[in-house]
Amino acid sequence: MQHALLIAAACLMALLSTVGAALPYPILPPLFASSAANGLNTFMDMPPKLLLGVALAINPLGLLIGSAVLGPLSDRFGRRRMMLLASFGAAAGHALSALALVIESYPLFLFARFATGLLEGRSAVARALLADRLTGPLRLRAMSWLNGAFYLGWLAGPLMAAATIGFGVTVPFWIAAGALLLSAALVAAALPRETASTAATSWWHVARNEHSLNLLRHDELRRLFIVHLALTCGVTAFYEFYPLWLVEVAAYDAQGIALVTAVMCAVMTSVSLFAGRPSTVAPLRLASVNALGVAIAVGTVAAGDARVGMAAIVLFGLPMSYYNAVVPGWCAERYGGYGQGAVMGLLSTTFCLANILMAIAGSLLALIDTRLVLALGAVLAAWASWRLQGWHDELAADGIKEGGQ
């Protein structure tokens, strides 16, 4: 297959998968923060902010499991097969989410979002598809373009929600389901059939015994997991709670949140087009600098007023884009021997775990003040920056190159 077609197929899958994942961010905060009672914000008479936190956490919980197992499954049974199955399943999940909103069933909405997240773990498969078929500078650029496609989905999702929510709160979910079916058809046409490995006897065997978290048995990968988890906790604190901050501080509705999100994601997408260029700066050093940039942006939102905070939300996309261009490419080069699907799955699993942790912790802190969630995120990102710089210094002192082992 031509490299251009391969990259295009992976980026298309990334784009259309994140469109659906981004939909609830501008839709849910106004629903749960509304003074008008509905079946979502009055479930079991629990605090609406706590209900919102659970609703935000349940999709990443599915992503956590899906990211841990879909990558290794694709190592054994093929990237094409896993991408197709996951796309069809996620489309069904979006349809079920729409039904739950119609009947205002909070439990059904949670189930639908969990199932959708479980199958959206295919992002690890898309990254592995590029990691195991490309090398050198082309792999680095392709990883950056793939990140750009993910960011573009975060742009398209909120924009689509803002443009279509006037026709009904479920319309964006139906569009997302249709887009996933379209992506499945295009992937089926673009990717050749693969021969599954015979090393495992069943899907369950691979999911149970060869999931990405098995990589934590290795000291260096365990260190990567801890540092990356801290950084992604800072990032997800921002992603999950800046919409609520916009509701409380700037009195924004779903369309206003979507507009700010769209501008931020447009910045991230634009930067990603050139963030993957080769650099003479060591990867861990670059990651450290950009993690610090993330911490400053998130901290500024926590401490600033509406105008300063919205500027920081938009500028957050700069360091985040560079970080996401550097780290996956570095991991693919250094740890590819463990299986690209498993390695990319570990990165995705870490992000999902961070989503869950910060959704739960954040919903509790938000009962006091939403800015506390963002402040905690800034502290965690700053700690990750410090640890990444320390890791770089240790390798440099020992004369160890940061590239492949």
Secondary structure, 3 states (H helix, E strand, C coil): CCHHHHHHHHHHHHHHHHHHHHCHHHHHHHHHHCCCCCCCCCHHHCCHHHHHHHHHHHHHHHHHHHHHHHHHHHHHHCHHHHHHHHHHHHHHHHHHHHHHHHHCCHHHHHHHHHHHHHHHHHHHHHHHHHHCCCCHHHHHHHHHHHHHHHHHHHHHHHHHHHHHHHHCCCHHHHHHHHHHHHHHHHHHHHCCCCCCCCCCCCHHHHHHHCCHHHHHHCHHHHHHHHHHHHHHHHHHHHHHHHHHHHHHHHCCCHHHHHHHHHHHHHHHHHHHHHHCCCCCCCHHHHHHHHHHHHHHHHHHHHHCCHHHHHHHHHHCHHHHHHHHHHHHHHHHHHHHHHCHHHHHHHHHHHHHHHHHHHHHHHHHHHCCCHHHHHHHHHHHHHHHHHHHHHHHHHHHHCCCCCCCC
